[in-house]
Amino acid sequence: MFWMLDPWVQKSPRRRSDEVQRRQENRGLWTVDYGLFKEGVKVLPRDNLIEEIGQRSDLVSLISEYVPLKKAGKNYKGLCPFHSERTPSFIVSPEKQLWHCFGCGAGGNVFSFLMKIENLSFLEAAKALAQRAGVKWQSTPQSKGQDELRERLFKVNDFALSYFHDNLFNLKRGKLALSYLKERGLDKKVMEEFKLGFALPEWDSLLKEAQKKGFLLSDLEKLGLLSARSGQEGYYDNFRHRVIFPILDTQERVVGFGGRSLGQEEPKYLNSRESLVFNKSRSLFGLNLAKQEISKQGLAIIVEGYMDVIAAFQFGKTNVVASMGTSLTPEQARLLSRYTNSVVIAYDPDLAGRMASKRGLDLLSSANLKVKVAVLPEGKDPDELIRESGVKLWEELVKDAKSLIDYKIDLILSHQEIKDVEDKAQVAEEIVRVLEGIKNPVVLDGYLKLAAQRLQVDESAIRSLKAQLKISYGKKVRKFASPISGQKKIEREMLHLMVENKAALEAAKMEILPSDFTDPTFREIAEVLFRLSEDKILKPQEILNCLDEEKTKETFTEVSLGEFNLGEVSKEVIRGYLNRLKQQSYQIEFKKIEAALEKAEKEGDYDRSRELAKDFLEYRKKIGKLVK
């Protein structure tokens, strides 16, 4: 951030104008207390460790590991990793160490990028960046307790994994589970690779072993390994009489467990509960083992269950992961996008169809992944298919996987019985809506022709229908869109000047208040700018760290990195923006006074009316001066 100090400002007095000072005192909107808090706006204390990590981290280098960047003037540009786009709108500033996407609005610094792309907490991101930058990590008193708890929970999970795994290969205790797994076609090598285990039928076997080892039972409860007994003291094992599937993260840490019942226990499949170390929506079973092959092949195959992954691995197909349920999440999609840009969905036909119908697969496209769907034979899941029909059929199905668009069209046609013209019209509309997201005109043209052929209608009818629906969509967009108002545009541009130009900020501090910004996010940024600039040069990182809300941070990166084309910033330009802000503020006050005056007159409160009348005339006079 480079500021040129205007001579006009240098000659100005260092205190704010009497008018601004009076408004501050009357409204109580400002204070010269520069401690950690000001009127409910939190200003974070400086943390030398975090500051050092930020200074020694190269934002461009980090982002380049996830996004191909190209030089664009003094900045870098690329496709946003957080939403699907074909035209780059993702900007990275090496000078300011900020990033912002002008497509989806996301933005921040090196910490927020790593948090968002890797689904990390702030502390996790800070630790990872510290290690990357060669900065020795020192826990704060607040984080030390969380760090210690996290380490304890990982140790508990390691203990549980060893215990379950030993049970499986104990000739006496694990005989039933081992027989079940062998019947499912698994050999010992793949069981060892996935560290499979067995939970004994007893209600307290894991509990007793944990007590012997000195673990806190409350920690086991936090992880969902134990549950507290209802109405009495003590705990009991959650996983009983089950084959155990350990869930590891990409750093090979045990984060949770899945258990498959061997008897009548319900539910059939049981997972660890959410904890400090386990979040199901951010986990993919088998990714720790598959990530290398996924990167090598440039392709990930997503299946539903644990056994689907393990069966694939046993037959040498090691680029397969499981979503552990019926719902893919944005976090899982972003996790996969770190290793590949192509995905094949290989769920059983019913599940794949339901997810496609509910747009459950579209979020993969939103993560910039090319999505295809392998159409499996009816009633077969990947585990059964590979074991019964062999790996060759599996390879053919993956190779012949349909694009997401083709699959959706097939889905619509297979689930709709066309009896008459009205049915055909309804199906045609559904297909055209599926095609709405296609941006490439050549691809779109091909699908419009295909739709006409499949429906046996004239191609011009399909094109006409698309045009009609496009007009309909446009009306909806215009109805619900929120374009930037004239006043908001002025405020945004003034804030940009304050961020980029020292003269503009100094003039603003003399003439206006943060409350003169009607937009709450602009107001918070202005408050922080005013405070931090009292006695030092502003740094983008410090400003960003003092903003609380994610939306406000994104607005700051937009204002800081946006191209506003304001031309030469002269004294007159700055004065024009300040007058517009003051005029808006005065008009708001004027309307309040006018309403209060009308009320006082109706109520016969003449003393109050006289006071308000003076204010009424004063504000009308101020507005008149600014309008001239």
N, C-alpha and C positions, 0 to 999 in steps of 0.2 A: 504494500500500500504506500503510494507516494503522494505526499501533500505539498503543494506550493502555497506558502503563506502570502496572502495578498497584502500589499502595503496599506490598503484601506483598512484592513483589520488590525494591522500592527499599531496604527494610530488611534484605534478605538480604545475606550476605557476597558479595563479587565473585569469590571463588575457588570452585572446585568442591568438593563434599563429599569428605571423606576416603575414603569408600567408592568414589566414582567415580575419584578420583585413583589409589587402589590398584589398581583393575581396569585402568586405563589402563597403569600401569607393568608389571603382571604380564603383560598380554596384548600389549603393544606395539602397541595399536590407535590410539594418539593421540600426537601430538608437537606441541610448541609452535613448531615451525619453520614459519613462515608464508611460505616462499618459493614458488617456482613449482610445486613438487611435494611431495606429502605421502603417504607410504606407497603410491605407485603411483597416486594419484588426481591427475590433472592439473588444475591451476588456471591458466587462461590469464592471461598478463600483460595489464595494461590497455593498450589501444591507443587513444590519444586520438582518432585519426581515426575508427575504427570507432564509438567512443562518441559522437562528435559526429554522425556520420551517423544513428545510432540515435535520438539525442535530437531531431534536426531532421526526422525522418521521421514522417509522420502515418499510423499503421497503418490507421485507419478509412478515411481518404481513399484509400489504396492498394487495400485490399480491395474498396472500393465500386466500383472500376473493373472488377472481375471478378464480384462477388457483390452483388445487391441486398440491402441491410441495412435492418433496421427497429429503432428504439429499443425496448429492453426493459429498463426500469429504468435502472440506471447503465451498462449494457452495450448492445451491438447484437447482433442475431440474424439469421441467414439460412440458406439451403440450402447445405450443404457443397459446394465445387467439386471435392472429391477422391473423392466416392462418390455414388451415386444415393440420394436420399432425398426423401420428400414432406413430412415434418414437419421444420421447421428445428431443427437441433441444433448449429449452428455459431455459436459465441459469440466476440465481439470486445470486448476491454476497452480503451477509450481511456485509462483511468486507469493501467493497468498496461502498456499497449502489448503485450498478449499476445492470442493467439487459440487456440481449442481446439474440436475437433469431438467431441461426446460420442456420436457415432454410430460413426465409424471410428477415433477415438483420436488422429488427427493433431493437432499443435499446435506452437506456437512463437512467434516474434516476427516483426518486419517482414522480417528477412533470410531466415528459413526459409520464410516464405510466398512471397516472390518466387522463391526457389530452387525450391520445389516446383511452383508454378503455371507458371513459365516454363522449368523444366528447366535451371536455371543452376547453376554452381559458386558457392561462397561469394564468391569474388573478383568474379565477374561480377555477382552480385547487389549486392554492396557498391558496385561502380563505378556501376551503374545507379541505385542509391538516392542516391549522392553527387551524381550529375548532376541527379537530380530535386530534391534538397534544396538545390542550389546550394553544395555543399561541394567544395572543390578536392581532387581525388584525388592522393594521394601514395603511390607504391608502396613497400612494405616491401622490404628486401634479398631476402627469400625469394621474394616475388611478382614482383620486378622481372625476374628471369630468365625466368619463365613469360610475363610480359607481352611481353617483347622477342621471345621465340620465337613467340608467337601472332601478333604483328605481322609477323614475317618470313614465317611460313607463309601469311598472307593475301596478302602481296605476291607470294610464289611462285605462289599460285593465280591472282592477277590477271595475272601474266606468262604463265602457261600458257593461260589463257582467251584472251588477245590472240593468242598464237601459234597456237593451234588455229583460232581464228576467221579469222585472216588466211589460213591454209592453205585453208580452205573456199572462199574467194572469190578465190583465186589461180587464174587461168584454166587454168594447166597442172597444178599440184599437186592442186587440189581438184575437178577435172573429174568424177572418178568419184563422189565423195561428193555433189557437187551434183546430178548426174544421178539418183542414188538418191533423194535427198530430193524432187526435183521429181516423180519417178515416184510417190512416196508422196502427192503432191498438195499439197506445201507451197510457198508463194510466198516471195519474198525478204523481204517485210515481217515475216512471222512467224518466219523464220529469224533475222533481226536482233533481233527482240523477245526471243527466247529465247537469243540469243548462241551459236547452234550453231557447231560447229567440226569439224575433221577432223584425225586423227592419221595422219601419214604411215606407209607400210609399213616404213621403215627402223628398225633397232634402236637407233639413237642420234641421231635427228634432234632430239628435244626436249632430250636431254642436251647436245648440242653448242651449241644455242642458249642454254641455261641457263648454260653455261660462258662464252660470249661476254658475257653480261649480268652475270657475276660472282656468280651465286647459289651458295649452298652445296649441293652435290649431296646431302649428308646430309639437308638439309631437304626436298628433292624425294623422297627415299626415305621420310621420315616420312609424307608425304602420299600415298604409293602411286603417285606419278608415275614413279618409278624403282625398280628392284630391284637388289640387289647380286648380282654374278655369283658363281655357285657355284664354290668352289675356286680362285678367282683374284681379283685386284684389279679394281675398276671397277664400273660400273653399266650397265644397259640400260633402254630405254623400256618401261614396262608397257603403255601404250596405243599400239597399232600397227594401222594399216589399219582405223580405226574412225571412225564418225560420233560426235562428242563432244556430250554434253548437259551443260552446266554446271549445277550445283546451287547455288542461292543461298539464304541464310537470309532471314528477314523484314526484316533490316537491309540487304539488298542486298549482302551480302558473299559472295564465292565460297568455299564451304566444301568442295566436292568436285566430282567429275565422274562421269558415266556414259558408257560407250562401247559402241556397237553394231557388231559385226563386219560388214565388207563382203565377207569372203571365207570361208575355212574355219576361221578362228581360233576357238579355244574358250577360255572360254565365249562364247556368243553375245552376252551382255551382261556387261560388267565395270564394277564400281563402284570408286571410291576406297576405300582401306582406312580404318578408324577412326583418327582422329588427334585432336590437341588441338583442332582446329577442325571436325571432321566426326564426327557420330554419326548413322548411318543411321536408328536407331530414333527419333531426335528431329527428323527432317527430313521434309518433304513437298515433292515436286517441284512447282514452279509457285506455291507459296503466296505468294511475294514479289510475284507479279503478280496473284494471284487474291484476296488478302485483302480488298481494298477492295470488290470486287463481292460477295464472300461476306457481308461485313457489311451491305452495302446490301440484298441480297436476303434475308438471314437464312437462307441455305441454302448448303451446300457439297456438291459432288458428288465422290466419291472414285472414281478409276479406278486401274488397275494400273500402266500404263507411261507412259513419256515421250511417245511418239507419240500416245497417247490424249488427253493434256492439250493438246498442240500442235494437234492436229486440231480439238479443241473450240474453242480460242482463235481459230483461223483462221476458224471459222464464227460467231464472235461470242459464244460461250458461255464467259465468262471467270470463272466461279465453280467451276472444276474443278481438282483437285489429284491427284497420284499418290502412292500409298504405296510405290512402287518395289519391289514384291515381293508375296509372297502373305500376309504376316503384318502385320496392324496391331498397333501397340504402344500401351500406356497413355500414353506420352509424346506420340505423334502425336494421340491422342484429346484429350488436355488442350490441345495446341497448337491444335487446331481449335476447341475450346470457347471460346477467347479471342475468336473472331469470329462464332460462330453457335451456336444450340442445336438446329439441324436438319441432318441429313446424309442423303444418298442414296448408296447403294453401287451402282456401275455396273460391276461386274466381269463377265467372261464367265461364262456360266451354270455351267460346271463349277467354276470357282474360287470363285464366290459360294456355291455349294452346299457345297463342302468347308469353307469358313470358317464358315458357319452351323452345320454339323454339329459342328464342333470348338469351338463357342462363340467363334470368333474375332471375331465381330461384337458379342458381348455387352459387350465392354469399352467400346464406344462408348456404350452405355446407362449403363455405370458412370460415365462422365464427364458424366452429365446431358445427353446428346445424344439427341434424338428420331431414331430410325434407321428408314429405309425402304430397300427393295431394288428397284432397277429391273430388271425381268426382260428381258434382251436375247434376241434370236433365237438359236437354237442355232448355234454355230460362228462367231458374230460378236463381235468386241471393239468398243469404242466408236469407235476409229479407223476401222475398216472400215465400221461402221454409218453414221457421219456422212458419210464420203466417198461411199459407194455409194447410200445411201437418203435422204440429205439431213437437214437439221437439224430438219425438222418432225417426223419420226418420233422423233428423239432427244427432242424436247420432250414428245411424247406419252408416251413411256416413262417419263420422269422424273416427269411429272404423275401417271401412273397407278402409280407405285411402290407396292409393298405394304409394309405395316408389317412389322417384323421378326417379330412373332408370326404374322401371316398367312403370311409367306414360309416360316417354319419348319414350319407345319402343311402347307402345300403340298408342301414338301420331303419330309416324312415320308410323306405319302400317295402321292407319285410314286415313291418308292424302295422301297415295301413292297407286295408283291403279296399281296392278301388272298384266300386260298384257302378258309379255314375259320374257324370261330368262334375258335380259338386265335390265329390270325393277327390277327383283328379285335381281340381283347382286348389283344394286344401293342401294336398300333398305337394303340389308345385310351389305354393307359398312357403311351406316349411323348408323345402330344399333351397329356395332362393334366399331365405333368411340365413341358412347355413353358409351360403356363398358370400354373404355381406362383408365378412372380414377379409376377403381376398383383395390385396392391394395390386398385385401384378396383373396388368390388363390382359396379357397373353394367357396366363393361367386361368383367369376369370372367363375369358372367351371360350376356352376349352371346356370348362365345366358347364357353361350355359348350353353349349352344343350337346354335351353328354346328357344333361337334364332333359333337354327336348327329346333326344333319342329314347331315353329310358321311359319317358312318359308318353311317347308317341304323339307329340304335339308339334306344331310349327315352331321353329326356333324364334321367330319374331314375337310369338305370344309370351315366351319365357322372358325375352328381353324387355318387352313392354311391362310385364309384371314387376320385374326388377326395378324399372324406372319409377313405377307407381309407389313401390315400397320405399324407395330411396327418398321420394318427396315426403312420404309419411314420416320417415325417420328424421328428415330435416326439420319438419315442423315441431317434432318432439324436442329436438335439440335446442331449437330457438326458444321454445317455451321454457325450458328448464335451465338454459345456460345462464351463467353469471358473469357477463363481461365486466371488465374493469370500468368503473364509473369515471367521469371526468375528474371528480375530486380525488378519488383513489389513485388515479394516474398521477396527479400533481403530487400527492403525498409520497408515492413510490419514487418518483423522480427526485423529490427533495431529499428523501432518505438516501438515495444513491449519491447525491452530491455531498451529503454529510459524511458518508462513509469514505468517499474518494477524495474529498477536497477539504483541507484544513480550514481554509477561509470560510467555506460554507458552514462548517460546523461551528466555528467561532461566532459567526454572524447569527446562526440559529440560537445559540446559547444566550445571546444578547436580546433577541427579539421574541422568541416563542417558548412555549412549554411543551414537554412530551404530550400533555393532554390535548394539545392542538391537533394532534393526529387522530382522526376519527377511527381508523382501523386499529384494533387492539394489538395486533402483532407489530405494526409499525410503531405504536406507542411504546411497547416494551423495548424495542430496539433503540428508540430515541432516548429512553431513560438510561439505558446502559451506556450509550455513546456519550451522553452528557456527563455521567458520573466518571467514567474511565478517563475522559479527556481532560479532567481538571488539572492534572499536573504531569502528564506523560504522553508520549506518542502512542497512538492506538495500534494494536496488532490484531489481525483478524481472528487468530486463535483465542485471544483473551476475550474478545467480544462474544464469540460463539460459546465459550465456556460459561459465560454469565447469563446466557439465555436458557430458560427452563423448559419451555414447551417445544416439542419436536417441530411443530408447524412453524413456530417463530424462528427456529434455527434454519429451516428450509427457506423461509422468506428472506432471511439475512443472506444466505448464499446466493439466492436469486438476485437480490438487490446489488450484491457485491460483484457478481460475475456477469450480470446481464449487460447487453449492449443497448444503451439508451440513446445514443446519437444526439446529444444535447448541444453539440458544437462547442465553441469556445465559452468556457465558464467565466463570465465577467462579473463585475460588481453588480451591474444592472440585471443580469440573469438571476443571480442569487436573490436580489431584492424583489424581483418579480415573484419568485416562488414563495418567499417569506410573506409577502403581502397577500397572496392567495390563501395561504394557510391561516393567517391572522383574520382575513375576511370571513372565512368559513367558521372559525371559532367565534368571532363576534356575532355572526348571524345566528348561531346556535344559542348564544347567551341572550341575544336580542329577542328571540322567539320565546324563551323561558320567561324573560321579564315581561313581555307583552301578555303572555297567558296569566302570569301572576297579577299583573296590573288589572286585567279584566276581572279576575276573581275578586280582588280587593274592592273594586268599585261596586261589584254586585253585592258584596257583603256589607258595604257601607263603611269600610275601614279606611277613613280618609287620611289618617296619618301614614299608614302603610302605602296608600295610593300616591301621596306626595313624594315619598322616598323612591318608589318604583318609577314614578314619572321622571325624576331626575336621571336615574339610571337609563331609562328608556331613551331620553334625549341624548345622553352621553354616548351610548352605543350607536345610535343612529348617525351621530356626528362622526364617530370613528369609522363606521362602514363607508360613509360618504367620502371621507378623505382617501381611503384605500381604493375606491372605485374610480376616482378621478385619474 
